[in-house]
Amino acid sequence: MAFYECTFVVRPDQSKADVTKLTETLAKIITDADGTIVKTEYWGIRTLAYKINKMGKGHYTMFGLDCSPAALKEMERQMSINEDIIRKLTVRVDAMDATPTVMLQQKSGDSYEAA
């Protein structure tokens, strides 16, 4: 098993409940393949760097995964098929930390100090 961080952006016209349901569906793909969701973070509606299909905002969600490459490939395939997901990015990381990311800390108002 390997560690991955997967961030995806959902269309802004979807409700938070729809995004939560989509997140649970994607998480089920990983858990059904004996993978583990280390953390799930909903970053809220954020402004995109550039417009995608005339949309300037999107719901951002990030997964911390411990799964096989085959499970990850299936999840990414399902993301590509889904019309509500406008962008996705998955990177492999050496280690997965269960603490909140900087994005979530900034959203909740916590201070962040660079090391």
C-alpha positions in Angstrom: 0.0 0.0 0.0 1.1 3.6 -0.7 0.1 7.0 0.6 -1.7 9.5 -1.6 -3.2 12.9 -1.3 -6.2 13.4 -3.7 -7.8 16.9 -4.0 -10.8 17.4 -6.2 -13.1 20.3 -7.1 -16.9 19.9 -7.5 -19.1 22.3 -9.4 -20.3 25.3 -7.2 -24.0 24.7 -8.1 -24.0 21.5 -6.0 -25.1 21.6 -2.4 -22.8 20.6 0.5 -25.0 17.5 1.0 -24.4 16.5 -2.6 -20.6 17.0 -2.2 -20.7 14.9 1.0 -22.6 12.1 -0.8 -20.1 12.2 -3.6 -17.2 12.1 -1.1 -18.7 9.0 0.6 -19.2 7.3 -2.7 -15.5 7.8 -3.6 -14.4 6.8 -0.2 -16.3 3.5 -0.5 -14.4 2.7 -3.7 -11.1 2.8 -1.6 -12.5 1.0 1.4 -14.0 -1.8 -0.7 -10.5 -2.4 -2.2 -9.0 -2.8 1.4 -7.6 0.7 1.4 -7.9 3.2 4.2 -9.1 6.8 4.3 -6.6 8.4 6.6 -8.3 11.8 6.5 -11.0 13.7 4.6 -11.1 17.5 4.6 -13.8 19.7 3.1 -12.3 23.1 2.4 -15.5 24.8 1.4 -16.3 26.9 -1.7 -13.2 28.6 -2.9 -12.3 30.8 -5.9 -10.6 29.0 -8.7 -7.3 30.4 -10.2 -9.0 30.6 -13.6 -12.5 29.9 -14.9 -13.4 26.3 -15.9 -16.4 25.9 -18.1 -17.5 29.5 -17.1 -17.3 28.6 -13.3 -15.2 30.7 -11.1 -15.7 28.8 -7.8 -15.9 25.2 -6.6 -16.2 22.9 -3.6 -12.8 21.7 -2.6 -12.3 18.3 -0.9 -9.1 16.5 0.0 -8.5 12.8 0.8 -5.5 11.3 2.6 -5.4 7.7 1.3 -3.5 4.6 2.1 -4.4 2.3 -0.7 -3.2 0.1 -3.6 -2.5 1.7 -7.0 -5.4 -0.3 -8.5 -7.9 1.2 -6.0 -6.6 4.7 -6.7 -6.9 4.1 -10.5 -10.5 3.0 -10.1 -11.4 6.0 -7.9 -9.8 8.4 -10.5 -11.7 6.6 -13.3 -14.9 7.3 -11.4 -13.9 10.9 -10.9 -13.3 11.3 -14.6 -16.7 9.9 -15.5 -18.6 12.1 -13.0 -19.7 15.4 -14.6 -19.9 17.2 -11.2 -16.1 17.0 -10.6 -14.4 19.7 -12.6 -10.8 19.1 -11.6 -8.8 16.5 -9.7 -5.2 16.1 -8.6 -3.5 13.1 -6.9 0.0 13.0 -5.6 2.0 10.3 -3.9 3.5 11.2 -0.6 6.1 9.4 1.5 4.1 9.6 4.8 0.6 10.5 5.8 -0.1 12.7 8.8 -3.6 12.6 10.3 -3.4 16.2 11.5 -5.4 18.9 9.6 -3.7 20.5 6.6 -2.8 24.2 6.5 -5.9 24.9 4.3 -8.2 23.5 7.0 -6.3 25.4 9.8 -6.7 28.7 7.9 -10.4 28.0 7.3 -11.0 27.4 11.0 -9.0 30.5 12.0 -6.1 28.8 13.6 -2.7 30.4 13.2 0.0 28.7 11.2 3.7 29.2 11.7 6.2 28.1 9.1 8.9 25.9 10.5 
